[in-house]
Amino acid sequence: MDNEMTLTFLAKTENESLARLAITSFITPLDPMIDQLAEIKTMVSEAVSNAIIHGYEGAFGYVTVHAMLANETLTVSVQDEGCGMEDLEKAREPLYTTKPELERSGMGFTIMESFADHFTVTSEVGVGTTVTFSKKFVPAVLMM
């Protein structure tokens, strides 16, 4: 089953739940298990909140979520056209955050990477950031 969708929305925190709902609805035909759904929701939430909070820092902008299903594999890209990151390696370090006052744990990239089968981040200062992850879904009958 191959399918594809793109969702673009204002970079507002209340739209994070919209992105989660869209992606979980999108993968429903795969009949995911509850833990798989939880992992996908977490990855989408982390990527979208990073785009909103760090990418735009309260400024006007859009977040685009693109998802593809192919061969029981979900690939999601979350893109912003915000400020970008000066030091991508530093940003990927566990517990590193530029927003401690917002109680950000600095674990977003680490969490996404641990749940994903494949995970990449690209960023350019003044251009924006794209987080891409993929997850293969194993039919529930094979997991028993």
C-alpha positions as CSV (number, residue, x, y, z in Angstrom):
1,M,0.0,0.0,0.0
2,D,1.5,3.3,-1.1
3,N,0.1,6.6,0.0
4,E,1.3,10.2,0.6
5,M,0.1,13.4,2.3
6,T,1.3,16.9,3.0
7,L,0.0,19.1,5.7
8,T,1.1,22.8,6.2
9,F,0.0,24.8,9.1
10,L,0.8,28.0,11.1
11,A,3.7,27.5,13.6
12,K,1.5,27.7,16.6
13,T,1.7,25.2,19.5
14,E,-1.9,24.3,19.3
15,N,-1.3,22.9,15.9
16,E,1.0,20.2,17.3
17,S,-2.0,18.0,18.1
18,L,-3.3,18.5,14.5
19,A,-0.1,17.1,13.1
20,R,-0.2,14.1,15.6
21,L,-3.8,13.4,14.6
22,A,-3.2,13.6,10.9
23,I,-0.2,11.2,11.0
24,T,-2.0,8.7,13.3
25,S,-5.0,8.8,11.0
26,F,-2.8,8.4,8.0
27,I,-1.2,5.1,9.3
28,T,-4.5,3.6,10.5
29,P,-4.7,1.3,7.4
30,L,-1.5,-0.4,8.7
31,D,-3.4,-1.4,11.9
32,P,-0.5,-0.3,14.1
33,M,-0.1,-1.6,17.7
34,I,-0.6,0.8,20.6
35,D,3.1,1.1,21.3
36,Q,3.9,1.8,17.6
37,L,1.2,4.6,17.6
38,A,2.7,6.1,20.8
39,E,6.2,6.1,19.3
40,I,4.9,7.8,16.1
41,K,2.9,10.4,18.1
42,T,6.0,11.2,20.2
43,M,8.3,11.6,17.2
44,V,5.8,13.9,15.4
45,S,5.2,15.9,18.6
46,E,8.9,16.4,19.2
47,A,9.7,17.4,15.6
48,V,6.7,19.8,15.3
49,S,7.4,21.4,18.7
50,N,11.0,21.9,17.8
51,A,10.0,23.6,14.6
52,I,7.6,25.9,16.3
53,I,9.6,26.7,19.5
54,H,13.2,26.7,18.1
55,G,12.6,27.4,14.4
56,Y,10.5,30.4,14.7
57,E,11.0,31.5,18.3
58,G,7.5,33.1,18.4
59,A,7.7,34.7,14.9
60,F,5.2,34.0,12.1
61,G,5.9,31.0,9.9
62,Y,4.7,27.6,8.7
63,V,5.5,24.0,9.5
64,T,5.1,21.4,6.7
65,V,4.6,17.7,7.6
66,H,5.0,15.4,4.7
67,A,4.3,11.6,5.1
68,M,4.7,8.7,2.8
69,L,3.7,5.1,3.2
70,A,5.5,2.5,1.1
71,N,6.1,-1.2,1.8
72,E,4.7,-0.9,5.4
73,T,7.2,1.9,6.1
74,L,6.2,5.3,7.2
75,T,8.5,8.2,6.3
76,V,7.8,11.6,7.8
77,S,9.5,14.9,7.2
78,V,8.8,18.0,9.4
79,Q,10.1,21.2,7.9
80,D,10.3,24.8,9.0
81,E,11.7,27.8,7.2
82,G,12.8,29.4,10.5
83,C,16.2,30.5,11.8
84,G,18.0,27.2,11.3
85,M,20.7,25.8,13.6
86,E,24.3,27.1,13.8
87,D,25.7,24.0,15.4
88,L,23.7,20.9,14.5
89,E,26.0,18.5,16.3
90,K,25.6,20.4,19.5
91,A,21.8,20.5,19.1
92,R,21.8,16.7,18.8
93,E,23.6,16.2,22.1
94,P,21.3,14.7,24.8
95,L,20.2,17.3,27.4
96,Y,21.3,20.3,25.2
97,T,18.7,23.0,25.0
98,T,18.6,26.6,24.0
99,K,15.3,27.1,25.9
100,P,15.8,26.0,29.6
101,E,13.4,28.7,30.7
102,L,10.6,26.9,28.8
103,E,11.5,23.7,30.6
104,R,12.8,22.0,27.5
105,S,14.6,18.9,28.4
106,G,17.0,18.8,25.4
107,M,16.0,15.2,24.7
108,G,13.9,15.6,21.5
109,F,16.4,14.5,18.9
110,T,17.6,11.6,21.2
111,I,14.0,10.4,21.7
112,M,13.2,10.6,18.0
113,E,16.3,8.8,17.0
114,S,15.7,6.0,19.5
115,F,12.2,5.3,18.2
116,A,13.0,5.7,14.5
117,D,14.5,3.1,12.2
118,H,16.2,5.9,10.3
119,F,16.6,9.5,11.5
120,T,18.2,12.6,9.9
121,V,18.3,16.3,10.6
122,T,19.4,19.0,8.1
123,S,19.6,22.6,9.0
124,E,20.9,25.8,7.5
125,V,21.0,29.2,9.3
126,G,18.4,31.6,7.9
127,V,16.8,28.8,5.8
128,G,15.3,26.4,8.2
129,T,15.4,22.8,9.5
130,T,14.1,19.5,8.3
131,V,13.7,16.4,10.5
132,T,13.1,13.2,8.7
133,F,12.3,9.8,10.3
134,S,11.1,6.4,9.1
135,K,9.5,3.5,10.9
136,K,8.7,0.1,9.5
137,F,5.5,-1.5,10.7
138,V,5.5,-5.2,11.3
139,P,2.0,-6.8,11.0
140,A,0.7,-7.6,14.5
141,V,0.3,-11.3,13.6
142,L,4.1,-11.5,13.1
143,M,4.9,-9.9,16.4
144,M,3.1,-12.6,18.5
